[in-house]
Amino acid sequence: MEHFLLMAGKTAVLLLGSTIAAITFLARRRTGSPLMVRLGVGFTFIATGSFLEGLLFEVLGWELLTAHLIESAFVFTGLLIVAVLLRPRTVRR
């Protein structure tokens, strides 16, 4: 039962992250801002990393530590992208 809950949780994170990424791509079309695409890429990394950990551990039988390190690298990369995009900027005149 725990494994089913783990996979359900990882799948939910993947679906929510994919939805957020899709919304950012739609916002890019509306606003024309390339930052929206980059923001979507960041959320895609976060969602993919979470799902990938469950896939590697549950389906492919990888060691939990290895799967978690890979997930952490994806989540770190995604959060770094989001942080860089959301940092305060000075306005040039």
PyMOL commands that set and color helices and strands:
alter all, ss='L'
color gray80, all
select helices_A, chain A and resi 2-31+34-59+64-86
alter helices_A, ss='H'
color red, helices_A
deselect
rebuild
show_as cartoon
